[in-house]
Amino acid sequence: MGTISIRRPTTVFNYKTAAPTYNLNRPIKGLRVGIRTDQFWHSWLQITEEWCDLLRKDGAEPVILRVGEHVGAEGENTKKLLAEWADSVDCAVVGLAN
């Protein structure tokens, strides 16, 4: 029998900077919480349902924006809808940066 070596092909990451976090500094009850999703990201659609249920339990009003295309005429419509939606909510979740 020969000898084999098993190598660990990973590195140690340097986490000097992190993604920014935000705090509402108040209870979520009574807030309009936007959740942006799209028709193509099916797993996020399922997560959105869970977030909506939890937000409602905490007294918030979920406001879902499901966007379409991002280019062309449909992209212009998406841009308009996004701006209107952003103006109508107190805070928003726009994705999990996968």
N, CA, C and O atoms as a DFTB+ gen file, in Angstrom:
392 C
 N C O
     1  1       0.826      -1.174       0.000
     2  2       0.000       0.000       0.000
     3  2       0.879       1.248       0.000
     4  3       1.875       1.341       0.717
     5  1       0.468       2.200      -0.833
     6  2       1.175       3.471      -0.890
     7  2       0.619       4.443       0.137
     8  3      -0.414       4.187       0.756
     9  1       1.287       5.517       0.306
    10  2       0.859       6.563       1.227
    11  2       0.228       7.698       0.432
    12  3       0.732       8.090      -0.620
    13  1      -0.873       8.216       0.944
    14  2      -1.492       9.376       0.295
    15  2      -1.458      10.552       1.256
    16  3      -1.457      10.380       2.475
    17  1      -1.431      11.720       0.701
    18  2      -1.492      12.942       1.498
    19  2      -2.816      13.624       1.209
    20  3      -3.216      13.757       0.052
    21  1      -3.478      14.043       2.237
    22  2      -4.732      14.782       2.079
    23  2      -4.438      16.229       2.423
    24  3      -3.970      16.549       3.516
    25  1      -4.721      17.083       1.475
    26  2      -4.466      18.506       1.679
    27  2      -5.788      19.238       1.861
    28  3      -6.817      18.843       1.314
    29  1      -5.739      20.260       2.603
    30  2      -6.925      21.076       2.846
    31  2      -6.829      22.307       1.948
    32  3      -6.054      23.220       2.231
    33  1      -7.605      22.338       0.875
    34  2      -7.461      23.422      -0.113
    35  2      -8.251      24.683       0.254
    36  3      -8.941      25.260      -0.586
    37  1      -8.142      25.092       1.491
    38  2      -8.821      26.317       1.900
    39  2      -7.805      27.256       2.513
    40  3      -6.680      26.862       2.820
    41  1      -8.203      28.479       2.685
    42  2      -7.313      29.483       3.252
    43  2      -7.973      30.096       4.475
    44  3      -9.174      29.938       4.694
    45  1      -7.206      30.771       5.238
    46  2      -7.722      31.527       6.370
    47  2      -8.042      32.916       5.840
    48  3      -7.176      33.590       5.283
    49  1      -9.292      33.345       6.015
    50  2      -9.716      34.635       5.501
    51  2      -9.406      35.741       6.501
    52  3      -9.484      35.551       7.715
    53  1      -9.061      36.874       5.969
    54  2      -8.797      38.047       6.782
    55  2     -10.065      38.897       6.797
    56  3     -10.417      39.499       5.783
    57  1     -10.740      38.952       7.916
    58  2     -12.013      39.657       8.028
    59  2     -11.844      41.043       8.638
    60  3     -12.492      41.361       9.635
    61  1     -10.997      41.856       8.062
    62  2     -10.797      43.204       8.587
    63  2     -12.035      44.078       8.377
    64  3     -12.386      44.886       9.237
    65  1     -12.681      43.911       7.246
    66  2     -13.881      44.686       6.982
    67  2     -15.066      43.743       6.891
    68  3     -14.928      42.586       6.492
    69  1     -16.206      44.240       7.257
    70  2     -17.422      43.434       7.219
    71  2     -18.520      44.235       6.534
    72  3     -18.427      45.455       6.397
    73  1     -19.543      43.540       6.113
    74  2     -20.691      44.222       5.511
    75  2     -21.357      45.100       6.563
    76  3     -21.415      44.736       7.738
    77  1     -21.854      46.242       6.145
    78  2     -22.506      47.125       7.120
    79  2     -23.794      46.503       7.657
    80  3     -24.489      45.773       6.950
    81  1     -24.085      46.794       8.875
    82  2     -25.350      46.370       9.469
    83  2     -26.127      47.613       9.861
    84  3     -25.557      48.690      10.038
    85  1     -27.413      47.452       9.990
    86  2     -28.271      48.590      10.296
    87  2     -29.189      48.231      11.443
    88  3     -29.592      47.078      11.596
    89  1     -29.514      49.216      12.237
    90  2     -30.385      49.028      13.377
    91  2     -31.477      50.081      13.323
    92  3     -31.194      51.266      13.144
    93  1     -32.709      49.660      13.476
    94  2     -33.820      50.608      13.446
    95  2     -33.886      51.454      14.710
    96  3     -34.478      52.533      14.713
    97  1     -33.276      50.963      15.780
    98  2     -33.300      51.656      17.075
    99  2     -34.708      51.899      17.584
   100  3     -34.978      52.889      18.264
   101  1     -35.593      50.989      17.247
   102  2     -36.974      51.058      17.735
   103  2     -37.649      49.732      17.430
   104  3     -37.160      48.964      16.601
   105  1     -38.761      49.457      18.086
   106  2     -39.493      48.221      17.764
   107  2     -40.006      48.248      16.327
   108  3     -40.235      49.312      15.752
   109  1     -40.176      47.086      15.776
   110  2     -40.630      46.977      14.386
   111  2     -42.154      47.112      14.264
   112  3     -42.683      47.322      13.173
   113  1     -42.842      46.989      15.394
   114  2     -44.300      47.083      15.398
   115  2     -44.759      48.409      14.798
   116  3     -44.280      49.478      15.177
   117  1     -45.688      48.320      13.863
   118  2     -46.247      49.506      13.220
   119  2     -45.480      49.986      11.996
   120  3     -45.935      50.896      11.303
   121  1     -44.334      49.396      11.719
   122  2     -43.545      49.829      10.554
   123  2     -43.987      49.107       9.288
   124  3     -44.478      47.979       9.334
   125  1     -43.804      49.776       8.167
   126  2     -43.985      49.161       6.845
   127  2     -42.609      48.679       6.402
   128  3     -41.705      49.473       6.141
   129  1     -42.473      47.360       6.323
   130  2     -41.180      46.761       6.000
   131  2     -41.211      46.210       4.580
   132  3     -41.955      45.275       4.287
   133  1     -40.414      46.783       3.716
   134  2     -40.350      46.344       2.330
   135  2     -39.509      45.093       2.176
   136  3     -38.482      44.931       2.836
   137  1     -39.956      44.216       1.301
   138  2     -39.166      43.041       0.927
   139  2     -39.146      42.992      -0.584
   140  3     -40.181      42.817      -1.226
   141  1     -37.951      43.148      -1.151
   142  2     -37.795      43.148      -2.602
   143  2     -37.396      41.762      -3.066
   144  3     -36.478      41.147      -2.524
   145  1     -38.088      41.289      -4.060
   146  2     -37.785      39.988      -4.633
   147  2     -37.994      40.063      -6.136
   148  3     -38.350      41.118      -6.661
   149  1     -37.780      38.974      -6.821
   150  2     -38.067      38.952      -8.249
   151  2     -38.634      37.597      -8.632
   152  3     -38.652      36.662      -7.832
   153  1     -39.085      37.511      -9.845
   154  2     -39.758      36.297     -10.301
   155  2     -38.803      35.150     -10.601
   156  3     -39.248      34.024     -10.822
   157  1     -37.516      35.412     -10.612
   158  2     -36.548      34.397     -11.025
   159  2     -35.863      33.678      -9.867
   160  3     -35.299      32.601     -10.063
   161  1     -35.901      34.241      -8.687
   162  2     -35.175      33.706      -7.547
   163  2     -36.148      32.958      -6.654
   164  3     -36.641      33.508      -5.668
   165  1     -36.425      31.713      -6.994
   166  2     -37.483      30.946      -6.344
   167  2     -37.227      30.704      -4.861
   168  3     -38.173      30.727      -4.073
   169  1     -36.003      30.478      -4.462
   170  2     -35.730      30.250      -3.042
   171  2     -36.029      31.507      -2.225
   172  3     -36.517      31.413      -1.099
   173  1     -35.738      32.682      -2.786
   174  2     -36.026      33.925      -2.068
   175  2     -37.533      34.140      -1.946
   176  3     -37.983      34.755      -0.980
   177  1     -38.323      33.649      -2.902
   178  2     -39.779      33.746      -2.800
   179  2     -40.277      32.979      -1.577
   180  3     -41.178      33.444      -0.878
   181  1     -39.701      31.820      -1.317
   182  2     -40.083      31.044      -0.137
   183  2     -39.637      31.746       1.141
   184  3     -40.384      31.786       2.120
   185  1     -38.445      32.291       1.140
   186  2     -37.948      33.019       2.305
   187  2     -38.827      34.237       2.569
   188  3     -39.098      34.572       3.722
   189  1     -39.270      34.899       1.505
   190  2     -40.130      36.067       1.636
   191  2     -41.408      35.725       2.388
   192  3     -41.849      36.497       3.239
   193  1     -42.003      34.588       2.088
   194  2     -43.215      34.166       2.798
   195  2     -42.947      34.023       4.291
   196  3     -43.758      34.445       5.116
   197  1     -41.813      33.430       4.635
   198  2     -41.453      33.258       6.046
   199  2     -41.247      34.611       6.725
   200  3     -41.745      34.838       7.828
   201  1     -40.514      35.507       6.065
   202  2     -40.281      36.835       6.624
   203  2     -41.605      37.563       6.837
   204  3     -41.803      38.202       7.870
   205  1     -42.507      37.468       5.870
   206  2     -43.810      38.140       5.996
   207  2     -44.577      37.633       7.209
   208  3     -45.137      38.424       7.967
   209  1     -44.604      36.325       7.395
   210  2     -45.292      35.749       8.556
   211  2     -44.685      36.267       9.855
   212  3     -45.409      36.657      10.771
   213  1     -43.363      36.270       9.933
   214  2     -42.698      36.739      11.152
   215  2     -42.914      38.234      11.382
   216  3     -43.123      38.668      12.515
   217  1     -42.864      39.011      10.316
   218  2     -43.097      40.451      10.447
   219  2     -44.510      40.740      10.934
   220  3     -44.709      41.582      11.810
   221  1     -45.490      40.046      10.369
   222  2     -46.875      40.234      10.816
   223  2     -47.044      39.870      12.280
   224  3     -47.743      40.566      13.016
   225  1     -46.408      38.784      12.710
   226  2     -46.474      38.372      14.124
   227  2     -45.906      39.441      15.043
   228  3     -46.348      39.588      16.182
   229  1     -44.920      40.192      14.542
   230  2     -44.314      41.265      15.337
   231  2     -45.007      42.605      15.150
   232  3     -44.550      43.619      15.678
   233  1     -46.111      42.620      14.399
   234  2     -46.892      43.840      14.254
   235  2     -46.479      44.760      13.126
   236  3     -46.943      45.897      13.053
   237  1     -45.615      44.288      12.245
   238  2     -45.198      45.102      11.096
   239  2     -46.061      44.764       9.885
   240  3     -46.718      43.723       9.840
   241  1     -46.044      45.651       8.919
   242  2     -46.773      45.425       7.676
   243  2     -45.769      45.165       6.551
   244  3     -45.075      46.086       6.122
   245  1     -45.684      43.915       6.067
   246  2     -44.781      43.640       4.954
   247  2     -45.315      44.252       3.662
   248  3     -46.512      44.192       3.379
   249  1     -44.415      44.838       2.890
   250  2     -44.765      45.413       1.602
   251  2     -43.824      44.792       0.573
   252  3     -42.654      45.162       0.487
   253  1     -44.339      43.856      -0.196
   254  2     -43.508      43.111      -1.139
   255  2     -43.432      43.825      -2.481
   256  3     -44.439      44.303      -3.003
   257  1     -42.237      43.890      -3.027
   258  2     -42.043      44.372      -4.389
   259  2     -41.390      43.235      -5.169
   260  3     -40.263      42.836      -4.877
   261  1     -42.095      42.732      -6.141
   262  2     -41.535      41.700      -7.019
   263  2     -41.198      42.376      -8.340
   264  3     -42.087      42.750      -9.106
   265  1     -39.912      42.526      -8.594
   266  2     -39.480      43.215      -9.802
   267  2     -39.363      42.242     -10.964
   268  3     -39.286      41.026     -10.788
   269  1     -39.351      42.815     -12.142
   270  2     -39.201      42.027     -13.361
   271  2     -37.818      42.232     -13.948
   272  3     -36.808      42.137     -13.250
   273  1     -37.789      42.510     -15.223
   274  2     -36.517      42.691     -15.936
   275  2     -35.793      43.946     -15.454
   276  3     -36.399      44.846     -14.873
   277  1     -34.491      43.986     -15.706
   278  2     -33.681      45.118     -15.264
   279  2     -33.164      45.956     -16.428
   280  3     -32.466      46.945     -16.207
   281  1     -33.490      45.584     -17.655
   282  2     -33.024      46.318     -18.828
   283  2     -34.203      46.617     -19.753
   284  3     -35.275      46.023     -19.636
   285  1     -33.977      47.544     -20.665
   286  2     -34.996      47.867     -21.660
   287  2     -36.208      48.563     -21.048
   288  3     -36.131      49.143     -19.965
   289  1     -37.329      48.491     -21.769
   290  2     -38.560      49.143     -21.316
   291  2     -39.036      48.570     -19.984
   292  3     -39.466      49.313     -19.102
   293  1     -38.958      47.250     -19.841
   294  2     -39.362      46.625     -18.577
   295  2     -38.437      47.069     -17.446
   296  3     -38.881      47.242     -16.311
   297  1     -37.161      47.253     -17.753
   298  2     -36.211      47.744     -16.757
   299  2     -36.552      49.144     -16.288
   300  3     -36.408      49.458     -15.106
   301  1     -36.997      49.979     -17.195
   302  2     -37.421      51.336     -16.821
   303  2     -38.642      51.277     -15.906
   304  3     -38.744      52.040     -14.945
   305  1     -39.566      50.367     -16.208
   306  2     -40.736      50.195     -15.346
   307  2     -40.309      49.691     -13.963
   308  3     -40.823      50.152     -12.944
   309  1     -39.373      48.750     -13.935
   310  2     -38.861      48.231     -12.669
   311  2     -38.239      49.362     -11.853
   312  3     -38.458      49.447     -10.645
   313  1     -37.468      50.226     -12.502
   314  2     -36.830      51.355     -11.823
   315  2     -37.877      52.281     -11.204
   316  3     -37.712      52.752     -10.078
   317  1     -38.940      52.532     -11.938
   318  2     -40.024      53.390     -11.448
   319  2     -40.718      52.743     -10.245
   320  3     -40.949      53.399      -9.229
   321  1     -41.047      51.460     -10.365
   322  2     -41.706      50.747      -9.270
   323  2     -40.830      50.712      -8.021
   324  3     -41.323      50.870      -6.905
   325  1     -39.532      50.506      -8.215
   326  2     -38.598      50.454      -7.099
   327  2     -38.557      51.788      -6.360
   328  3     -38.561      51.814      -5.130
   329  1     -38.518      52.880      -7.091
   330  2     -38.483      54.203      -6.464
   331  2     -39.763      54.466      -5.673
   332  3     -39.706      54.972      -4.552
   333  1     -40.906      54.129      -6.246
   334  2     -42.184      54.327      -5.548
   335  2     -42.262      53.469      -4.292
   336  3     -42.705      53.928      -3.240
   337  1     -41.825      52.217      -4.414
   338  2     -41.839      51.287      -3.288
   339  2     -40.925      51.788      -2.171
   340  3     -41.309      51.775      -1.001
   341  1     -39.719      52.229      -2.529
   342  2     -38.756      52.707      -1.528
   343  2     -39.318      53.896      -0.752
   344  3     -39.071      54.033       0.446
   345  1     -40.066      54.744      -1.431
   346  2     -40.667      55.904      -0.765
   347  2     -41.828      55.509       0.143
   348  3     -42.234      56.298       0.996
   349  1     -42.371      54.296      -0.025
   350  2     -43.574      53.902       0.711
   351  2     -43.293      53.054       1.949
   352  3     -44.222      52.718       2.684
   353  1     -42.020      52.699       2.196
   354  2     -41.692      51.831       3.326
   355  2     -40.773      52.543       4.310
   356  3     -40.091      53.508       3.964
   357  1     -40.772      52.045       5.547
   358  2     -39.905      52.612       6.589
   359  2     -38.493      52.019       6.534
   360  3     -37.514      52.687       6.867
   361  1     -38.409      50.767       6.113
   362  2     -37.139      50.073       5.971
   363  2     -37.371      48.920       5.004
   364  3     -38.516      48.618       4.666
   365  1     -36.303      48.275       4.555
   366  2     -36.484      47.216       3.563
   367  2     -35.382      46.168       3.648
   368  3     -34.265      46.435       4.092
   369  1     -35.738      44.969       3.204
   370  2     -34.807      43.872       3.010
   371  2     -34.772      43.631       1.512
   372  3     -35.808      43.361       0.904
   373  1     -33.601      43.723       0.913
   374  2     -33.524      43.627      -0.534
   375  2     -32.771      42.400      -1.023
   376  3     -32.540      42.264      -2.224
   377  1     -32.391      41.522      -0.143
   378  2     -31.697      40.306      -0.523
   379  2     -30.695      39.903       0.524
   380  3     -30.461      40.622       1.495
   381  1     -30.119      38.772       0.322
   382  2     -29.155      38.265       1.298
   383  2     -27.749      38.201       0.733
   384  3     -26.876      37.539       1.295
   385  1     -27.531      38.888      -0.380
   386  2     -26.199      38.996      -0.979
   387  2     -25.563      37.634      -1.200
   388  3     -24.437      37.378      -0.775
   389  1     -26.308      36.767      -1.874
   390  2     -25.747      35.442      -2.098
   391  2     -24.623      35.543      -3.076
   392  3     -24.003      34.533      -3.410
